[in-house]
Amino acid sequence: MAVGIRSGRVVVPATETKDVVLSDLVGNKKALYRFFNSGKTGEAVTISRDGNVVHTLASKDSVDLSIGNEKLSVTAGAKEEAEVVYELLGLI
């Protein structure tokens, strides 16, 4: 059982997407992550699981998401770069 990246901060240029978490958990195990949009630009970001949007995260807001054997990506808005902080909360 491995979780690729445990926590960090990423700056994503406008309209671009960056993979931030890769997970390879066995069976029904899930990792729980908290994502926070720093809000420096005021734009929302989208978070995708394996290419499918699962949440639009408003400026200065946070969301908790689970991940199994997947990847989570962040896409910045159309106008400016975005800064997103993410943290591994634990395994569930």
PEMOHU-V507943 format. One record per helix or strand of 3 or more residues. SS is the DSSP state (h for helix, s for strand). FROM is the first residue (numbers start at 1). TO is the last residue. Records with the same first field share a line. If there is no record, write none. Layout:
# PEMOHU-V507943
SS: FROM-TO / FROM-TO
This chain:
# PEMOHU-V507943
s: 7-12 / 17-24 / 31-37 / 45-49 / 52-57 / 62-67 / 71-75 / 82-91
